[in-house]
Amino acid sequence: MEKKNLSLLIILSVVLVFERGASTTVTYDHKALVIDGKRRILQSGSIHYPRTTPEMWPEIIRKAKEGGLDVIESYVFWNYHEPVKGEYYFEGRFDLVRFVKTVQEAGLYVHLRIGPYACAEWNYGLNEMKLFLAKIVNLMKDENLFATQGGPIILAQVENEYGNVEWAYGVSGELYVKWAAETAVSLNTTVPWVMCAQADAPDSVINTCNGFYCDRFTPNSPSKPKMWTENYVGWFLAFGYPVPYRPVEDLAFAVARFFETGGTFQNYYMYFGGTNFGRTAGGPLVATSYDYDAPIDEYGFISQPKWGHLRNLHKAIKHCEEYLVNADPTYLSLGLKLEAHVYYKTSNDCAAFLANYGSSSDANVTFNGKSYFLPAWSVSILPDCKNVIFNTAKVVSQKTTGSTAFTHNAVTIENSLESDPWSWYKEKVGIGNNNSFAASRLLEQINTTKDTSDFLWYTTGINVTENIKKRKAKELQLIIGSLGHAALVFVNKKPVGFGYGNHDDASFVLSKKIHLKQGNNTVDILSMMVGLQNYGPWFDISGAGVFSVIFSDLKNSKNFSSTEWIYQVGLEGEYLGLDKVSLANSSLWIQGNSVPINQSLIWYKTSFSPPEGIGPVSLNLSSMGKGQAWVNGQHVGRYWSSYRSPSTGCSDHCDYRGAYDSWKCLKKCGQPAQVLYHVPRSWLKPEKNLLVLHEELGGDPSKISFSTRSGQKICAHVSESDPPPVDTWKPNKDLTSQEPSLRLNCEQGWTITAVNFASFGTPTGDCGAFIQGSCHLDVLSIVHQGCVGKSGCSIPITMAKLGDPCPGVLKSLAVEAFCSV
């Protein structure tokens, strides 16, 4: 009977595995991850589930798969999953199980970076590590989501970049690394664990590389594969800073060099960045947008040419997979800063990477008796050691006229709010409710607020007893020292100053000349946080708030840091819940003929109808100062439109050649870091939506608008000398018999409705500003016939198709088209 039951159990287990997906074994050796006994080259991309909505997950994941990804990576954000000790939350944007299953439905793998510490420019980090690790691992097991259970999870990560700060903790840090690895492995996930940026990772876990370049990285054991868990596609955005971006030529170069030198797993951080909704942005002063210059932008639109060029790169590397996983590279010097890495199956069957890692000079190199042109800072990929099917510096994929979804490259439908009535609520200055408390010293802000609010009121009194001449006031210098991040100062309920720091140094000193009346005077300081420190040694005890208050005149000064202060955590409007839909019709709101503008500490409310369509919506807050916004009770995030970046340091064209860092390529100097804010369509109703703002400094709400994309300019410029599309390459076929093609594709659901420019010859210029060359053949009718009315098209670059306007001259085809619904 026991044997019968055992047999039945085995049969049922097999059936269950079959129903939920085939059980997959995941191991590794010195070359690669081994999935079901086969070494794999894997392209991965970071998509953080809370930074968008569940309604958008399937479309974003689909675009990632079409872009050539095999794996989706995500952190697990413990501070939202466990907001209170022992109380867990996995709903809405934080439905981790639903996200992992959505990835599985798309046919992709998952790398789950449990941490529980995650930098990611996200509030907070480490907390009760062992319990949280076990909670997440057991949740995944219960849902059969590990690969051996038929699920998509092939990798898990413990800790995150601890190696960068380990030095600060001495021997305790070394012991902690060992404990963390042992704790993770003991959970028996049956898939490998990794530790990123952890050179002393124990043998039981794989140490991986994070950075802009990882071609020179070597694992700490010859038994571990070379893996890259964070390849930064751009950089995060901070209030008061210009917008960083990374040229795709450099990004592709970094990826190609990694695989050229033996790497087998690479992850883009981020492939889709998304939005730091609510108060989730870390800090200090990290912006609400987490676009990251990613291949899929904050709103879920494909960002070109980054997405397309990387897709072509992935296809080229995939053609080399069997060589890369089964051989070690043979190195050949081709000259100064010129080299080849060749992967042989047999003596006459190989794949090769040719690299020019010089940053200034192009070169012609000889390889296998044949000459090849290598632009500076580029890699050519030859899957048969003969034909170049991809070069990192030659971008032949589709382009757009800008990188922001709602400017330049997009045609938008805009709804102004000028005709909608506004209501307002004026916040009281200083202590405004019964939740105040006193202390005989200045309190540190984070430990006082417990991050329940960005705001902490500091209030004290100063009594002027000396006689002051009639109509005159006592003049003093008020000097306030703050750990950050910003503060509004009031004397006798009147604003006298505003101080603030920046992302690299949130601390500041505010010095203002003030006037006091005879008798009692009040000093109110509203200290503001803009995201908590989320990286660096001892970051978890990094402070915020006021630490010094000094009053000074010509004769002496008095330090008020140890006198009695009255405190209030949060604003009155927060206690009242003015952001909530349930208070939309409350009598607390004032309505009049003229909405007050340019006033600090004021709440605004209005209703609006969204722009037509089904796509994501952008909220333009360029007319406002600093504050927070809500739509239908959903917290859009923090804004700070009045904080402009320095006016210098940006360039229209950033040279991709040479090593990249986050300060190399910048745009929007002299402008706010962000004025457009993502409002997911799933948050909106067809009409009568509630918009609530809390304005801290002063702005004009009547100029606020909403917009959505209704069209998109797309372009491409391809030469006769460019290689044919990567996906047309076949082994043992000479590429010279194939022709290059110009390809255009619209977003899903859109079609090409017009062709605005089409010239074959020697056209010049960039997308959106093409110019006919001295050699020109108008091929508008040919392109119109081949493209209009279609979601995508391909035009062969051949004289048989297009004609020959200038024999003997190298020609190219430039096209600008328009996509719309």
Secondary structure as the mmCIF struct_conf table of DSSP 4:
data_model
#
loop_
_struct_conf.conf_type_id
_struct_conf.id
_struct_conf.beg_label_comp_id
_struct_conf.beg_label_asym_id
_struct_conf.beg_label_seq_id
_struct_conf.end_label_comp_id
_struct_conf.end_label_asym_id
_struct_conf.end_label_seq_id
HELX_RH_AL_P HELX_RH_AL_P1 GLU A 2 ARG A 20
STRN STRN1 VAL A 26 TYR A 28
BEND BEND1 HIS A 30 LYS A 31
STRN STRN2 LEU A 33 ILE A 35
TURN_TY1_P TURN_TY1_P1 ASP A 36 GLY A 37
STRN STRN3 LYS A 38 ARG A 40
STRN STRN4 LEU A 42 ILE A 47
HELX_RH_3T_P HELX_RH_3T_P1 TYR A 49 ARG A 51
BEND BEND2 THR A 52 THR A 52
TURN_TY1_P TURN_TY1_P2 PRO A 54 MET A 56
HELX_RH_AL_P HELX_RH_AL_P2 TRP A 57 GLU A 66
TURN_TY1_P TURN_TY1_P3 GLY A 67 GLY A 68
BEND BEND3 ASP A 70 ASP A 70
STRN STRN5 VAL A 71 TYR A 75
HELX_RH_AL_P HELX_RH_AL_P3 TRP A 78 HIS A 81
BEND BEND4 PRO A 83 PRO A 83
STRN STRN6 VAL A 84 VAL A 84
TURN_TY1_P TURN_TY1_P4 LYS A 85 GLY A 86
STRN STRN7 GLU A 87 GLU A 87
HELX_RH_3T_P HELX_RH_3T_P2 GLY A 92 PHE A 94
HELX_RH_AL_P HELX_RH_AL_P4 LEU A 96 GLU A 105
TURN_TY1_P TURN_TY1_P5 ALA A 106 GLY A 107
STRN STRN8 TYR A 109 GLY A 115
BEND BEND5 PRO A 116 PRO A 116
TURN_TY1_P TURN_TY1_P6 ALA A 120 GLU A 121
STRN STRN9 TRP A 122 TRP A 122
BEND BEND6 ASN A 123 ASN A 123
BEND BEND7 GLU A 128 GLU A 128
HELX_RH_AL_P HELX_RH_AL_P5 MET A 129 ASP A 142
TURN_TY1_P TURN_TY1_P7 GLU A 143 ASN A 144
STRN STRN10 PHE A 146 PHE A 146
HELX_RH_3T_P HELX_RH_3T_P3 ALA A 147 GLN A 149
TURN_TY1_P TURN_TY1_P8 GLY A 150 GLY A 150
BEND BEND8 GLY A 151 PRO A 152
STRN STRN11 ILE A 153 VAL A 158
BEND BEND9 GLU A 159 GLU A 159
BEND BEND10 GLU A 161 GLU A 161
HELX_RH_3T_P HELX_RH_3T_P4 TYR A 162 ASN A 164
TURN_TY1_P TURN_TY1_P9 VAL A 165 VAL A 165
HELX_RH_3T_P HELX_RH_3T_P5 GLU A 166 TYR A 169
HELX_RH_AL_P HELX_RH_AL_P6 GLY A 170 SER A 186
TURN_TY1_P TURN_TY1_P10 LEU A 187 LEU A 187
BEND BEND11 THR A 190 VAL A 191
STRN STRN12 TRP A 193 CYS A 196
TURN_TY1_P TURN_TY1_P11 ALA A 197 ALA A 197
TURN_TY1_P TURN_TY1_P12 ALA A 199 ASP A 200
TURN_TY1_P TURN_TY1_P13 ASP A 203 SER A 204
BEND BEND12 VAL A 205 VAL A 205
STRN STRN13 ILE A 206 GLY A 211
BEND BEND13 PHE A 212 PHE A 212
TURN_TY1_P TURN_TY1_P14 ASP A 215 ARG A 216
BEND BEND14 ASN A 220 SER A 221
TURN_TY1_P TURN_TY1_P15 PRO A 222 SER A 223
BEND BEND15 LYS A 224 LYS A 224
STRN STRN14 MET A 227 TYR A 232
BEND BEND16 VAL A 233 GLY A 234
STRN STRN15 ALA A 238 ALA A 238
TURN_TY1_P TURN_TY1_P16 PHE A 239 GLY A 240
BEND BEND17 TYR A 241 TYR A 241
HELX_LH_PP_P HELX_LH_PP_P1 PRO A 242 PRO A 242
STRN STRN16 VAL A 243 PRO A 244
HELX_RH_AL_P HELX_RH_AL_P7 VAL A 248 GLU A 260
TURN_TY1_P TURN_TY1_P17 THR A 261 GLY A 262
STRN STRN17 PHE A 265 PHE A 272
STRN STRN18 THR A 275 THR A 275
TURN_TY1_P TURN_TY1_P18 GLY A 278 ARG A 279
STRN STRN19 ALA A 281 ALA A 281
STRN STRN20 GLY A 283 GLY A 283
TURN_TY1_P TURN_TY1_P19 PRO A 284 LEU A 285
STRN STRN21 VAL A 286 VAL A 286
BEND BEND18 THR A 288 THR A 288
STRN STRN22 SER A 289 SER A 289
TURN_TY1_P TURN_TY1_P20 TYR A 292 ASP A 293
BEND BEND19 PRO A 295 PRO A 295
STRN STRN23 ILE A 296 ILE A 296
TURN_TY1_P TURN_TY1_P21 GLU A 298 TYR A 299
BEND BEND20 GLY A 300 GLY A 300
STRN STRN24 ILE A 302 ILE A 302
TURN_TY1_P TURN_TY1_P22 GLN A 304 PRO A 305
HELX_RH_AL_P HELX_RH_AL_P8 LYS A 306 HIS A 319
TURN_TY1_P TURN_TY1_P23 CYS A 320 CYS A 320
HELX_RH_AL_P HELX_RH_AL_P9 GLU A 321 LEU A 324
TURN_TY1_P TURN_TY1_P24 VAL A 325 ASN A 326
BEND BEND21 ALA A 327 ALA A 327
HELX_LH_PP_P HELX_LH_PP_P2 ASP A 328 PRO A 329
STRN STRN25 THR A 330 GLY A 335
TURN_TY1_P TURN_TY1_P25 LEU A 336 LYS A 337
STRN STRN26 LEU A 338 THR A 346
TURN_TY1_P TURN_TY1_P26 SER A 347 ASN A 348
STRN STRN27 ASP A 349 ASN A 356
BEND BEND22 SER A 359 SER A 360
STRN STRN28 ALA A 363 PHE A 367
TURN_TY1_P TURN_TY1_P27 ASN A 368 GLY A 369
STRN STRN29 LYS A 370 LEU A 374
TURN_TY1_P TURN_TY1_P28 ALA A 376 TRP A 377
STRN STRN30 SER A 378 LEU A 382
TURN_TY1_P TURN_TY1_P29 PRO A 383 ASP A 384
BEND BEND23 CYS A 385 LYS A 386
STRN STRN31 PHE A 390 ASN A 391
TURN_TY1_P TURN_TY1_P30 THR A 392 ALA A 393
BEND BEND24 SER A 397 SER A 397
STRN STRN32 LYS A 399 LYS A 399
BEND BEND25 THR A 401 THR A 401
BEND BEND26 SER A 403 SER A 403
TURN_TY1_P TURN_TY1_P31 ALA A 405 PHE A 406
BEND BEND27 THR A 407 ASN A 409
STRN STRN33 ALA A 410 SER A 416
TURN_TY1_P TURN_TY1_P32 GLU A 418 SER A 419
BEND BEND28 ASP A 420 ASP A 420
STRN STRN34 SER A 423 LYS A 426
HELX_LH_PP_P HELX_LH_PP_P3 GLU A 427 LYS A 428
BEND BEND29 VAL A 429 GLY A 430
BEND BEND30 ASN A 433 ASN A 433
TURN_TY1_P TURN_TY1_P33 ASN A 434 ASN A 435
STRN STRN35 PHE A 437 ALA A 439
BEND BEND31 SER A 440 ARG A 441
HELX_LH_PP_P HELX_LH_PP_P4 LEU A 442 GLU A 444
HELX_RH_AL_P HELX_RH_AL_P10 GLN A 445 THR A 449
TURN_TY1_P TURN_TY1_P34 LYS A 450 ASP A 451
BEND BEND32 THR A 452 THR A 452
BEND BEND33 ASP A 454 ASP A 454
STRN STRN36 PHE A 455 VAL A 464
BEND BEND34 GLU A 466 GLU A 466
TURN_TY1_P TURN_TY1_P35 LYS A 470 ARG A 471
STRN STRN37 LYS A 474 SER A 482
BEND BEND35 LEU A 483 HIS A 485
STRN STRN38 ALA A 486 VAL A 491
TURN_TY1_P TURN_TY1_P36 ASN A 492 LYS A 493
STRN STRN39 LYS A 494 TYR A 500
BEND BEND36 HIS A 503 ASP A 504
STRN STRN40 PHE A 508 LEU A 516
BEND BEND37 GLN A 518 GLN A 518
STRN STRN41 GLY A 519 MET A 528
BEND BEND38 GLY A 531 GLY A 531
STRN STRN42 GLN A 533 GLN A 533
BEND BEND39 TYR A 535 GLY A 536
TURN_TY1_P TURN_TY1_P37 PRO A 537 TRP A 538
HELX_RH_3T_P HELX_RH_3T_P6 PHE A 539 ILE A 541
BEND BEND40 GLY A 545 GLY A 545
STRN STRN43 VAL A 546 SER A 552
BEND BEND41 LEU A 554 LYS A 555
STRN STRN44 SER A 557 ASN A 559
TURN_TY1_P TURN_TY1_P38 SER A 561 SER A 562
BEND BEND42 THR A 563 THR A 563
STRN STRN45 TRP A 565 VAL A 569
BEND BEND43 GLY A 570 GLY A 570
HELX_RH_AL_P HELX_RH_AL_P11 GLU A 572 LEU A 576
TURN_TY1_P TURN_TY1_P39 GLY A 577 ASP A 579
BEND BEND44 LYS A 580 LYS A 580
HELX_RH_3T_P HELX_RH_3T_P7 VAL A 581 LEU A 583
TURN_TY1_P TURN_TY1_P40 ALA A 584 ASN A 585
TURN_TY1_P TURN_TY1_P41 SER A 587 LEU A 588
BEND BEND45 TRP A 589 TRP A 589
STRN STRN46 ILE A 590 GLN A 591
BEND BEND46 ASN A 593 SER A 594
BEND BEND47 ASN A 598 ASN A 598
BEND BEND48 SER A 600 LEU A 601
STRN STRN47 ILE A 602 PHE A 608
HELX_LH_PP_P HELX_LH_PP_P5 SER A 609 PRO A 611
BEND BEND49 GLU A 612 GLY A 615
STRN STRN48 VAL A 617 ASN A 620
TURN_TY1_P TURN_TY1_P42 SER A 622 SER A 623
STRN STRN49 LYS A 626 VAL A 631
TURN_TY1_P TURN_TY1_P43 ASN A 632 GLY A 633
STRN STRN50 GLN A 634 TRP A 640
TURN_TY1_P TURN_TY1_P44 SER A 641 SER A 642
STRN STRN51 ARG A 644 ARG A 644
HELX_LH_PP_P HELX_LH_PP_P6 SER A 645 PRO A 646
BEND BEND50 SER A 647 GLY A 649
BEND BEND51 ASP A 652 HIS A 653
BEND BEND52 GLY A 658 GLY A 658
TURN_TY1_P TURN_TY1_P45 SER A 662 LYS A 664
BEND BEND53 CYS A 665 CYS A 665
STRN STRN52 LEU A 666 LYS A 667
TURN_TY1_P TURN_TY1_P46 CYS A 669 GLY A 670
BEND BEND54 GLN A 671 GLN A 671
STRN STRN53 PRO A 672 PRO A 672
BEND BEND55 ALA A 673 ALA A 673
STRN STRN54 LEU A 676 VAL A 679
HELX_RH_3T_P HELX_RH_3T_P8 ARG A 681 TRP A 683
BEND BEND56 PRO A 686 GLU A 687
STRN STRN55 ASN A 689 GLU A 695
BEND BEND57 GLU A 696 LEU A 697
HELX_RH_3T_P HELX_RH_3T_P9 PRO A 701 LYS A 703
STRN STRN56 SER A 705 SER A 719
TURN_TY1_P TURN_TY1_P47 GLU A 720 SER A 721
BEND BEND58 ASP A 722 ASP A 722
HELX_LH_PP_P HELX_LH_PP_P7 PRO A 723 PRO A 725
HELX_RH_3T_P HELX_RH_3T_P10 VAL A 726 THR A 728
TURN_TY1_P TURN_TY1_P48 PRO A 731 ASN A 732
HELX_RH_3T_P HELX_RH_3T_P11 LEU A 735 SER A 737
BEND BEND59 GLN A 738 GLN A 738
STRN STRN57 SER A 741 ASN A 745
HELX_LH_PP_P HELX_LH_PP_P8 CYS A 746 GLU A 747
TURN_TY1_P TURN_TY1_P49 GLN A 748 GLY A 749
STRN STRN58 THR A 751 GLY A 761
BEND BEND60 THR A 762 THR A 762
STRN STRN59 THR A 764 THR A 764
BEND BEND61 GLY A 765 GLY A 765
TURN_TY1_P TURN_TY1_P50 CYS A 767 GLY A 768
STRN STRN60 ILE A 771 ILE A 771
BEND BEND62 SER A 774 CYS A 775
STRN STRN61 HIS A 776 ASP A 778
HELX_RH_AL_P HELX_RH_AL_P12 LEU A 780 CYS A 787
TURN_TY1_P TURN_TY1_P51 VAL A 788 GLY A 789
BEND BEND63 LYS A 790 SER A 791
STRN STRN62 GLY A 792 PRO A 796
HELX_RH_AL_P HELX_RH_AL_P13 MET A 799 LEU A 802
BEND BEND64 PRO A 805 CYS A 806
TURN_TY1_P TURN_TY1_P52 PRO A 807 GLY A 808
BEND BEND65 VAL A 809 VAL A 809
STRN STRN63 SER A 812 SER A 820
#
